[in-house]
Amino acid sequence: MRAYASATHSVALISVPALGALHVERRLVGPALRGHLSLLIGMVRASQPTQVVARLSRALVGALGTGAFALTSSNVWQLATAQT
């Protein structure tokens, strides 16, 4: 009896001389999936998403304020008509 399993290709091959070769496909993702999930959770926790959202919201408010000022300022419109 011979057996071969490849976690990379997610296949297993079992050879029993009396039966010939049987191809059994089996997913070997249990430990790998848990490891990747643990890594992802650790990366999210390390990036401190609550602080990032707070910082980006301030930048977004600044960008919207600048855009509103530019749209209401006559100088921007004069530059636009001068360029056309």
C-alpha positions as a Markdown table, in Angstrom:
| # | Residue | x | y | z |
|---|---|---|---|---|
| 1 | Met | 0.0 | 0.0 | 0.0 |
| 2 | Arg | 1.3 | 3.5 | -0.9 |
| 3 | Ala | -0.1 | 6.9 | 0.1 |
| 4 | Tyr | 0.7 | 10.4 | -1.0 |
| 5 | Ala | -0.9 | 13.6 | 0.2 |
| 6 | Ser | -0.2 | 17.2 | -1.0 |
| 7 | Ala | -1.5 | 20.1 | 1.1 |
| 8 | Thr | -0.4 | 22.5 | -1.7 |
| 9 | His | -2.6 | 20.9 | -4.3 |
| 10 | Ser | -5.2 | 19.6 | -1.8 |
| 11 | Val | -5.2 | 16.0 | -3.1 |
| 12 | Ala | -4.4 | 12.6 | -1.8 |
| 13 | Leu | -3.5 | 9.4 | -3.7 |
| 14 | Ile | -3.8 | 6.0 | -2.2 |
| 15 | Ser | -2.6 | 2.9 | -4.1 |
| 16 | Val | -3.7 | -0.5 | -2.9 |
| 17 | Pro | -2.3 | -3.2 | -5.2 |
| 18 | Ala | -5.4 | -5.4 | -5.0 |
| 19 | Leu | -7.7 | -2.5 | -5.9 |
| 20 | Gly | -5.5 | -0.4 | -8.2 |
| 21 | Ala | -5.2 | 3.3 | -7.7 |
| 22 | Leu | -8.0 | 5.3 | -5.9 |
| 23 | His | -8.0 | 9.1 | -6.2 |
| 24 | Val | -9.4 | 10.7 | -3.1 |
| 25 | Glu | -9.7 | 14.5 | -3.0 |
| 26 | Arg | -9.6 | 15.9 | 0.5 |
| 27 | Arg | -9.3 | 19.5 | 1.6 |
| 28 | Leu | -6.5 | 20.0 | 4.1 |
| 29 | Val | -7.3 | 23.6 | 5.0 |
| 30 | Gly | -8.2 | 23.3 | 8.7 |
| 31 | Pro | -4.9 | 24.3 | 10.3 |
| 32 | Ala | -3.9 | 26.6 | 7.5 |
| 33 | Leu | -7.2 | 28.4 | 7.6 |
| 34 | Arg | -7.0 | 28.9 | 11.3 |
| 35 | Gly | -3.4 | 30.2 | 10.9 |
| 36 | His | -4.4 | 32.7 | 8.2 |
| 37 | Leu | -7.4 | 33.8 | 10.2 |
| 38 | Ser | -5.3 | 34.3 | 13.3 |
| 39 | Leu | -2.8 | 36.3 | 11.3 |
| 40 | Leu | -5.5 | 38.5 | 9.8 |
| 41 | Ile | -7.0 | 39.2 | 13.2 |
| 42 | Gly | -3.6 | 40.1 | 14.6 |
| 43 | Met | -2.9 | 42.5 | 11.7 |
| 44 | Val | -6.2 | 44.2 | 12.1 |
| 45 | Arg | -5.7 | 44.5 | 15.8 |
| 46 | Ala | -2.2 | 45.9 | 15.4 |
| 47 | Ser | -3.3 | 48.6 | 12.9 |
| 48 | Gln | -5.7 | 50.0 | 15.6 |
| 49 | Pro | -8.7 | 50.6 | 13.2 |
| 50 | Thr | -10.6 | 52.9 | 15.6 |
| 51 | Gln | -7.7 | 55.4 | 15.7 |
| 52 | Val | -7.4 | 55.2 | 11.9 |
| 53 | Val | -11.1 | 56.0 | 11.4 |
| 54 | Ala | -10.8 | 58.9 | 13.8 |
| 55 | Arg | -7.8 | 60.3 | 11.9 |
| 56 | Leu | -9.3 | 59.8 | 8.5 |
| 57 | Ser | -12.6 | 61.4 | 9.5 |
| 58 | Arg | -10.7 | 64.6 | 10.4 |
| 59 | Ala | -9.0 | 64.5 | 7.0 |
| 60 | Leu | -12.3 | 63.9 | 5.2 |
| 61 | Val | -13.8 | 66.9 | 7.0 |
| 62 | Gly | -10.9 | 69.0 | 5.9 |
| 63 | Ala | -11.1 | 67.9 | 2.3 |
| 64 | Leu | -14.9 | 68.5 | 2.2 |
| 65 | Gly | -14.4 | 72.0 | 3.7 |
| 66 | Thr | -11.7 | 72.8 | 1.2 |
| 67 | Gly | -14.0 | 71.6 | -1.6 |
| 68 | Ala | -16.9 | 73.6 | -0.4 |
| 69 | Phe | -14.7 | 76.7 | -0.1 |
| 70 | Ala | -13.4 | 76.2 | -3.6 |
| 71 | Leu | -16.8 | 75.8 | -5.1 |
| 72 | Thr | -18.2 | 79.0 | -3.4 |
| 73 | Ser | -15.1 | 81.1 | -4.1 |
| 74 | Ser | -15.4 | 83.3 | -7.2 |
| 75 | Asn | -11.6 | 83.1 | -7.8 |
| 76 | Val | -11.8 | 79.4 | -8.7 |
| 77 | Trp | -14.6 | 80.0 | -11.2 |
| 78 | Gln | -12.6 | 82.9 | -12.8 |
| 79 | Leu | -9.6 | 80.7 | -13.2 |
| 80 | Ala | -11.8 | 78.0 | -14.8 |
| 81 | Thr | -13.2 | 80.4 | -17.4 |
| 82 | Ala | -9.8 | 81.9 | -18.1 |
| 83 | Gln | -8.5 | 78.4 | -18.9 |
| 84 | Thr | -11.2 | 77.6 | -21.5 |
